[in-house]
Each structure stands twice: as structure tokens, then as C-alpha cells.
């Protein structure tokens, strides 16, 4: 019985190490310089604006950072960054780029994406919650998508979506 428990424990530890190694490779796949375009809505009632963006990113086996700039129309430029750290089976971090101030990130990996809850510094669209998905779309691509709840309809809406390719 004791040897069976040791065998089961060893199997669990091996699976945990394999999962963390898989996450390390996944995080490192986001490293590099990226450029692309997308759309942005600063609030539920605001018009959608086309944007172009550039990002640099780096990763370790337990962290990912993104640092970029997006431009829309002639007058709008916004610096955007995210800094994520692996914590247990999930990820925590900070997102900077909202007009409300730094936002807290918390979530998990699901397949080829990090699904992160956002807690804004102040209310946006009637509450302080939204979702950020950082998705690997190909060997050289990623997509950043922020979704929120429309306060009028209660339906989920995309407030920003940026498709990036490695440069």
C-alpha cells in the first residue's frame, strides 16, 4: 500500500512538472516584437475606433510582460502594458492602459490562451469587471481581446481586439 501511494504521488508530481514546463514553453512563445491592428471602444456608448499597435514582449518560465503603443485616429495614442506572473495553477498581474488607472489581472490558461479577469481601478461601463484574453493565434501571431458587459443590454461586447504578428 505504501509503495502504491509513493507511485501515485510520483505520478502527480511528474504531471505537475510537465504542466509547468508546457506553460513555460507557452509563455516563451509570446516573446518578441509584434505589430498589428484592431478596434477599440472606450465605453459602451462610444464609437468603435480603428487602431494600429506595436508591442514588445518578454517571458520567463513563470512570467510574461507586454509593452506597447496603440494609435487611433490622428490624435489618440495610448501606451499599453501587462505584467503577468504564474501563481500556482493561475496567473496574476497588472494591466496599464485604461484611462481609469492600473487594473488587476487574475486568471488561468486554457489551451492556447490566457483568460484573465480584469478589475479596473474605477467603474467602466457600470462596474469594475471585464475580461482580457491573450491568445496565441499561430506560431507568429497573437490576439488581445477585452470583453465587457453592455450596461444597457447585459450582453457581452468586445471593447478592444488587436491582432498582432511577429515583426
Secondary structure, DSSP 8 states (H G I E B T S, - for coil): -HHHHHHHHHHHHHHHHHHHHHHHHHHHTT-EEEEEEEEE-SSTTS--EEEEEEEEEEE-SSEEEEEEEEEETTTEEEEEEEEEEEETTEEEEEEE-STT--EEEEEEEETTEEEEEEEEEEEETTEEEEEEEEEEEETTEEEEEEEEE-TTT--EEEEEEEEEEE-
